[in-house]
Amino acid sequence: MEVPTAKPEDKQVKPMVVDLDQRRSFAEYLISSDVKLVRAEFMWHLQRQGQALPRRQEAEGMTFPDKAEQQRPALVSHEEVWQWAEGKLPHVFVLSVSHCWEAREHPDPCGHQLGLVASFTSLHYAVYECQQWLFFDYLSVYQYERELAEQERSFRKALDNMHALYAHASTSTLRIEGLTPPEVLGKMQDEGKHLMVYHGPSKRVMSIPLTDLREPHKCGTDCPFLHLNRTPYLERGWCRIEVEWSSSRGKHARNVRIDGQGREKYAFKAPMPPDKFQEQVGSHLKFTHRSDCDAVLALQRRIFYERASTTEELVQTGLAEEEVVTLAQVLSEYTQVRRLRITLSEMAPAAAKALGEALAAHPTLQEVECPGPDWCCLQIRGGGRDPLAKALAKALRTNPKITKVDLSCNEITADGAQALGDALAQNNSVTSLDLRGNCIGNVGAKALGDALAQNNSVTSLDLAVNELGDEGAKALAAALEINSAVTEIDLRNNRIRDEGAKALEEALKKNSTVTSLDLSHNNLSKEREQAWRRRRMQELLAVKLDKKPKQCQDDALAEISPKPGFEALADALTQNATVKRVYLGWKGPSAVTKTFIKIGEEGAKALADALTQNTMVTDLNLGSNGIGDVGAKALANALTQ
């Protein structure tokens, strides 16, 4: 396809509308507006050379040596952008930098921002080894003074859809909220450092001493000094709107602060409703040109509703309590959202209450995930987020749409579990409940067990790492004797001993629906653990291969254990006519695979005998199973037939 070109346009033509999910639409905006992205390697080069960021006008002709000492242009060409849009350059990160202009004439007079961007992108490259193209307004868009008509047109067209750089699904935002420390500026001034900058009175780019960088002062158009701007990031209109645009992405985590100054535990922002944003603009946000205010407000409103009406997956992270409340207030505007995930956020009672009320009335939400940090699984303390559990439980009483709930690693106690149990006793929509890594104990287990005795919708229950003990296991066993819905239950790391395991075994004699019950990493005796593994594997194979063969077509079976297990598998394969792939290879250090034993020579011979009668299996994986020469020869002989 022919690459679009930037063309002069009639003033009456309406600005193009950028599809915030389509890569080609984004590329067309960059090309038609003549916005240029900057190679991260060029930023590294500037930092190494001790040079300041150049204007777009000067950056146009700049090059730098790559690793092979070949000269490369600083700016990404439109042809490359179009190749990326068509998928011919798939491994590229597009990063938009949101930052303060620390002087009217130059955004980064001391090179503070340049150093942060160079450090972040060099580390990012070390991890991903992919190209990184940056939008940095000073280098990407024509700056004052725009002497050519084409430059002015490019600048105006870039502003028409500036939001796309921060809200598009193909971009990520790098925020620099801190200003250059005053002592750094003072030191550079004392050392007599200069800055290459466009000098208005002289109408040319020239070297200006940093001693000419002054605090805001009254001056005319011919003022020879540089104008310092120390307004904080979050009090600047353009910075705040960039935060809002970046927060509107469905996957909020692609909006990261890269400077360490003043970094707080909860540093991210929830999407703000337009009316609230307008209040903030009117009260204290500052714009370089006040005429920008109305346009920014209108654009923020349009982008908010455009995103809110199309987002199906909303991911938020690092929200302070007031930001969680803000998210709850706007959640009703997300009319298509199916999945809500909130991580590493402050769920104090007020935030939990607001979120619960929003969830109770939401018409489309199906999955609600509010996991805490994984390290909570290792430090069970308790009482942390019972208000969240209670608020969500209240929502489950009235919302029939929610099917999945994840409250893992939240230090929820028996009190929170009791509230969830009471809700599940009345709820018939939730199918998956994840409470891994909490501290509900045996009292909480009993509350959930009582609920399962009445509930007929929950099929998957994760209670790993919850200090259940034998009493908790017994309570759940009593529920499983009655419940006919649960198929998977995870009870790893719960200090369950033989007494609790025996109760569960007895329950499964009466239960015909559970297909997976994980008791690994508990306090079982060796004999009890081996017996449990054998029973679990035999029941699992019976369900997968004998009772429900149609659901097993193309299944990859990844669980195998001692001799009775692989013998049961071999027997099943002689009769099964649907399974095509058998995967017994070691998948990695998961809690499940580590508990299973290699099939060895005997297992390989049993499978070989089965394969002489089975004509459906086309894919067999036996990696890391110690089949040895004997097992390999047996399989080779079977494959000849």
C-alpha positions, 0 to 999 in steps of 0.5 A: 500500500502506498505510504500516505503523505503530508499535504497542505489542506484547505482550512475548511477541512475538518480534522481527521478522526483517529481510531484509538485502537487501529494502528493504521489510523494512528500512523495516518495521523502521524504522517498527515500531520508530519509528526516525527518520532525519535529513536531512543538510540539518539537520546542515548547519543545526546546524553553520552555527548553531553548535548541538549535536546534539539528543536524539531527543526534542527533534529531533522538533519541530525544523525548518530552512529549506531553499534556498527558505526553506521550513521542513522537519522535521529527521527523515524521516517514516515516510511518506517512508521507505515511499515510498522502500521502494516505489521512489517516491523512488529517489534517496536515500542511507541513511547509518548513522554509527558513532561514539564517545559522547565523554560519557555524556550526549552523544556529541559535546559539542564538535561535532567529529562534527557537523562531520565528518558535515556536511562529508562529506555536503555534498561527497557532495551536491555530487557526486550531488545526491541526498537523504541520510538519516542514522541517528545514534543520538542523534537517531534513537532515544529517549534517556535519560531515556525518560519514556513507555512508548512511548519505551521500547518503541521503544528496545528494538525498535530494539535488537533489529535494530540490525544492520540499520542497518549490514548492510543492502544499502540502507545505507552506513556512515560511520565516525568513529574519532577522538576530539575533539582534547583541545586543541579541548575545552580551548579551548571550556572556556576560552571558556566554551562551554555544551552543551544536554543532558539533565541527570539530577539536574534531569530536564530539558534545560538548558545545562551549561558544558563545564567540567563535562565531567570525566574518569571519576570515581566518582559517584552518580545525582545527580552534577551533572557530565558524564562524559567517555569517551576510550576509543578507537573500536576498543576499544569493544564497540558500535563494533567490532560496528558495524564487523563488521556493516558488513563483512558487506555483500557490497560492503564498499566501502560502509563508509568512514571519514570522519575524517582522524585516524590514518587508515592506508593499510589501514584497513578490516576483513574479516568476522571469524569469530564465535569470534575476535570472542568472543575479542576481546570477552572480552580487551579490548573495553569496553561501557557496560553489560556486560549488552549483551555476550552479546546482541551476541555472539549477534547477531554470530554470527547475522548473520555466518552469515546473510550468509556463506550468501547472499553471491554477490559479496564485495568487500573493499578496504583490508585490511592483511595480517592482515585478508587472512589473516582473510578467507582464514580465513572464506572457506570459510563463504561457501558461495554466493560466485561472485565475490571482489574484493580491491582496494588491500590488503596482499598480503604473502607470508603474506597471499598464501599464506593466500588461495591456500590458501583459493582452492584448496579453495573449491567455488563461486568462479568469479571472482577479482579482485585488481587493484592501483592503476591508477597502477601501469600508469604506474610499472612497477617489478616484484617487488611481488606475485609471491607473490600470483601464485604463490599463485594459480597454486598454487590453479589447479592444484587448483581446477577452478571458477575461470574468471576471474583478474584480477591487473592492475597488481600489478608482477608480474614474469617470475617470477610469470608463469612460475608462472601459465604452469605452472599454465595448462599444466595448468588447463582451466577459466580462460577469462579472464586479466588481467595488464594493467599488470604487468612480465612482459617478454619472458621472462614472455610466453614462459612464458605462450606456452608455456602457451597452446600446451598450454592449450585454455580461455583465450579472453581474455588481457590483457597490455597495458602489460607491456614485452613488446617484439618478443621477447615478441610473437614468443613469443606469435605462436608460441603462436597458431600452435598455440592454437585457444582464444584469441579476444581478446588485448590487447597495447597499450602494449608497445613492440612494433615492426614485427618483432613485429607481422609475427610476429603477422600471420604467426601469424594466417594460421594461426590461425582463432580470434582475433577481436580483437588490439589492437596500438594504442599500440606503436612501429609504423611508420605503414605497419605500423600502417595495415596492421594496422588494416585486417587486424584490421578485415577479420578482425573483420567477417568473424567477426562478420558472415559466419562467425557471423551468429546470434551477431550478432543485435542486436549493436552494432558499435563498431569501424570504421577506414580505407576497407577497413574500412567497405567490408567492413562495407558489403559484409557488410550487403548479405548479412547478415540478422540484425544490427539495430543498427549503432553506429559512433558515437564512444564516448569516449576509450578506447584502441580508439576513439581509434585508429580513423578517421572514416568520412567521406563515402565511408563514409556513401555505402558504408553508404547503398548497403548499406542499399538492399539490407538490410531488417533494420537498425533502428538506425544511429548515426553520431555524430562520423563527419564524414559531411558533406552528401554523406554525409547526402544519400546516407543520406537517399536510401537511407532513402526506399527 
